[in-house]
Amino acid sequence: MNIMENFYQIAFILLTSVGGAVIIIAALSTWLGKVWANRILESDKAKYTQELDKIRHQFQIEFDQLSIIHENQKSSFQRMIKELHKSIKSLEQAYDEAWQPISDKHYDALKEVIIEESLFLGAEGEKALNIYLDFLGKAVYFPEDESQDDKTLRNIYEFLNFMSERIREYFRKRIGLSSEANPLLDINLIAACILVNGVHFTGTNFPTNQILLFQYDISPSSFVEKLKENMSALKSELNTLISCIESDRDEGKYSFRVLSEARYYLNLFNEA
């Protein structure tokens, strides 16, 4: 018997024996495992590639949308800053002459731009701009109203400059150029103080805190610092105002707007 015959005989014995079958089955299992693993891998790869393409496409759509919004927002802010500057310049007059009230066309022009750009201003920004607009309105000449004197007009001018700077900082924050926590807090403090000073109830001594008496003849920055130092007193006045309005509903002296404003400022200052 030659060597080849011995080899085939041994192979036959292995194949017909239990051990030989195990070896062959193990080899086949390994081979089949690799084949199916490669097929599964290719299937998963195609599946995940497709899902990744969908995610990438959706991300690109959202990125493009945000880019458009961001650019429109910047344009809107730039336009508002120009209009604020125009409104301030409209009030600015020769230093050595008595200042006079301005035409209502400047007020109307700013109001129109605020309405047109309200989509990108945000609720807080629009509110701050309307507070600014109210201040500008105090410098406007209306035949039926008594005109502001020279000193008051100059002080209104200072407050407008102060508010304009705060609003610009808010715009910078909105587009990621400022890290200031709440640029509009100062404007809201001024507005809240004016609110509590403008409401009076029969039979009460409200407003009760003379520390918070609003005055034009103080610099805006100094006035805001005084309000911050007396924040607890301001919040107390707002609470009193809310209580007075809620208990005075039958008289209907003050509108829901005043009540909602008081609640807005109180919540804002509690979170500050």
C-alpha positions in Angstrom: 0.0 0.0 0.0 1.5 3.3 -1.1 1.5 6.6 0.8 -1.5 8.0 -1.0 -3.6 5.0 -0.3 -2.6 5.3 3.4 -3.7 9.0 3.3 -7.1 8.3 1.8 -7.6 5.5 4.2 -6.8 7.7 7.2 -9.1 10.5 5.7 -11.9 7.9 5.3 -11.5 6.8 8.8 -11.6 10.4 10.1 -14.7 11.1 8.0 -16.5 8.1 9.2 -15.5 8.6 12.8 -17.3 10.9 15.3 -14.2 13.0 15.8 -13.8 13.5 12.1 -17.4 14.7 11.7 -16.9 17.2 14.5 -13.9 18.6 12.8 -15.7 18.9 9.5 -18.8 20.5 11.1 -16.6 22.9 13.0 -14.8 23.9 9.8 -18.1 24.4 7.9 -19.6 26.4 10.8 -16.6 28.7 10.9 -16.8 29.2 7.1 -20.6 29.8 7.1 -20.2 32.1 10.1 -17.7 34.2 8.2 -20.0 34.3 5.2 -23.1 35.4 7.1 -21.1 37.8 9.3 -19.8 39.5 6.1 -23.3 39.6 4.7 -24.8 41.0 7.9 -22.0 43.5 8.1 -22.6 44.7 4.5 -26.4 44.9 5.3 -25.9 46.9 8.5 -23.4 49.1 6.8 -25.8 49.9 4.0 -28.6 50.5 6.5 -26.6 52.8 8.8 -25.1 54.6 5.8 -28.7 55.3 4.6 -29.8 56.5 8.0 -26.7 58.6 8.4 -27.4 60.2 5.0 -30.9 61.1 6.2 -29.6 62.6 9.4 -26.9 64.5 7.5 -29.5 65.8 5.0 -31.9 66.9 7.8 -29.0 68.6 9.7 -28.1 70.5 6.5 -31.7 71.6 6.1 -31.9 72.9 9.7 -28.4 74.5 9.4 -29.5 76.3 6.3 -32.7 77.5 8.0 -30.8 78.7 11.0 -28.3 80.5 8.8 -31.1 82.3 7.0 -32.8 83.2 10.3 -29.4 84.4 11.7 -28.7 86.6 8.8 -32.2 88.1 8.8 -31.9 88.6 12.5 -28.7 90.5 12.1 -30.2 92.7 9.4 -33.2 93.3 11.6 -31.0 94.3 14.6 -28.9 96.6 12.4 -32.0 98.3 11.1 -33.3 98.8 14.7 -30.0 100.2 15.9 -30.0 102.7 13.0 -33.6 103.8 13.9 -32.7 104.1 17.6 -29.8 106.4 16.6 -32.1 108.5 14.4 -34.7 108.9 17.2 -32.0 110.1 19.6 -30.6 112.5 17.0 -34.0 113.9 16.4 -34.2 115.0 20.0 -30.6 116.2 20.2 -30.4 120.0 20.0 -27.9 122.8 20.5 -26.5 122.6 24.0 -26.7 126.4 24.7 -30.3 126.8 23.5 -33.5 125.8 25.1 -34.6 122.3 23.9 -38.0 122.0 22.2 -40.3 118.9 21.9 -39.9 117.0 18.6 -42.4 116.1 15.9 -44.5 113.0 16.2 -43.1 111.8 12.8 -40.0 110.5 14.6 -42.2 108.6 17.1 -44.3 107.2 14.3 -41.3 106.2 12.2 -39.7 104.2 15.1 -43.0 102.6 16.0 -43.5 101.4 12.4 -40.0 99.8 12.3 -40.6 98.0 15.6 -43.8 96.5 14.2 -42.1 95.5 10.9 -39.1 93.9 12.6 -41.1 92.3 15.5 -40.6 88.8 14.0 -36.9 88.7 14.9 -36.8 91.0 18.0 -38.0 88.4 20.5 -40.7 89.1 23.1 -38.2 90.7 25.5 -36.6 92.8 22.9 -39.9 94.1 21.6 -41.0 94.9 25.1 -37.8 96.9 25.8 -38.2 98.8 22.5 -41.8 99.7 23.4 -40.6 101.0 26.7 -38.0 103.1 24.8 -40.8 104.3 22.5 -42.9 105.4 25.5 -39.9 107.5 26.7 -39.5 109.0 23.2 -43.2 109.8 23.2 -42.7 112.0 26.3 -40.5 114.2 24.2 -43.0 114.6 21.4 -45.1 117.7 20.9 -48.8 117.1 21.1 -51.1 120.2 20.9 -53.5 118.9 23.5 -50.8 118.1 26.1 -48.5 120.4 28.1 -45.0 120.3 26.6 -42.0 119.1 28.5 -39.5 121.8 29.7 -35.9 122.1 28.6 -34.5 120.2 31.6 -36.9 117.3 31.3 -36.2 117.0 27.5 -32.5 116.8 28.2 -33.0 114.1 30.8 -35.3 112.1 28.5 -32.4 112.3 26.0 -30.1 110.8 28.6 -32.5 108.0 29.3 -32.9 107.3 25.6 -29.2 107.0 25.2 -29.0 104.7 28.2 -31.8 102.4 27.0 -30.4 102.4 23.5 -27.1 101.0 24.8 -28.9 98.3 26.7 -30.9 97.3 23.7 -27.8 97.1 21.5 -26.2 94.9 24.1 -29.3 92.6 24.0 -29.0 92.4 20.2 -25.3 91.5 20.6 -26.2 88.7 23.0 -28.9 87.4 20.6 -26.3 86.8 17.9 -23.6 85.5 20.3 -21.4 88.5 20.7 -22.1 89.2 24.4 -22.2 87.0 27.5 -24.1 89.5 29.7 -26.8 87.6 31.6 -29.7 90.1 31.2 -28.9 93.2 29.3 -32.5 94.4 29.5 -32.8 94.2 33.3 -32.0 97.9 33.7 -34.8 99.0 31.3 -37.3 96.8 33.0 -36.3 98.2 36.4 -37.0 101.8 35.1 -40.3 100.7 33.6 -41.4 98.9 36.7 -40.6 102.0 38.8 -42.6 104.2 36.5 -45.5 101.8 36.6 -45.8 101.9 40.4 -45.4 105.6 40.5 -48.2 106.1 37.9 -50.9 104.3 39.8 -52.9 105.7 42.8 -55.7 104.2 44.7 -58.3 106.2 46.7 -58.1 105.6 50.4 -54.6 104.1 50.3 -51.1 105.7 50.5 -49.9 103.7 47.4 -47.3 104.2 46.1 -45.8 103.9 49.6 -42.1 104.0 49.1 -40.6 107.4 48.3 -37.2 105.9 47.7 -38.6 104.7 44.4 -40.0 108.0 43.3 -39.2 108.4 39.7 -37.2 111.5 38.8 -35.9 112.7 35.4 -33.3 114.9 37.1 -31.0 111.9 38.0 -28.7 110.2 35.6 -30.1 106.9 34.3 -27.2 104.8 35.6 -27.4 106.3 39.1 -31.2 105.8 39.1 -30.8 102.1 38.1 -28.2 101.6 40.8 -30.6 103.0 43.4 -33.3 100.7 42.1 -31.0 97.7 42.4 -30.0 98.6 45.9 -33.8 98.8 46.8 -34.9 95.8 44.8 -36.8 94.3 47.8 -38.7 97.6 48.1 -39.6 97.6 44.4 -40.9 94.0 44.6 -42.9 94.9 47.7 -44.5 97.8 45.8 -45.3 95.6 42.9 -47.0 93.1 45.2 -49.0 95.9 46.8 -50.0 97.1 43.3 -51.2 93.7 42.3 -53.2 93.3 45.5 -54.8 96.7 45.1 -55.8 96.0 41.5 -57.2 92.6 42.3 -59.3 94.0 45.1 -60.5 97.0 43.0 -62.0 95.1 40.1 -65.5 96.4 40.5 -64.3 100.0 40.2 -62.4 99.1 37.0 -60.0 101.9 37.4 -57.0 100.1 36.0 -56.9 97.7 33.1 -55.8 94.2 32.9 -52.7 95.5 31.1 -51.4 97.2 34.3 -52.0 94.0 36.3 -50.2 91.8 33.7 -47.3 94.3 33.6 -46.9 94.3 37.4 -46.9 90.5 37.4 -44.4 90.4 34.6 -41.9 92.6 36.4 -42.4 90.9 39.7 -41.7 87.4 38.2 -38.7 88.9 36.3 -37.1 90.4 39.4 -37.8 87.3 41.4 -35.8 85.3 38.9 -33.0 87.9 38.6 
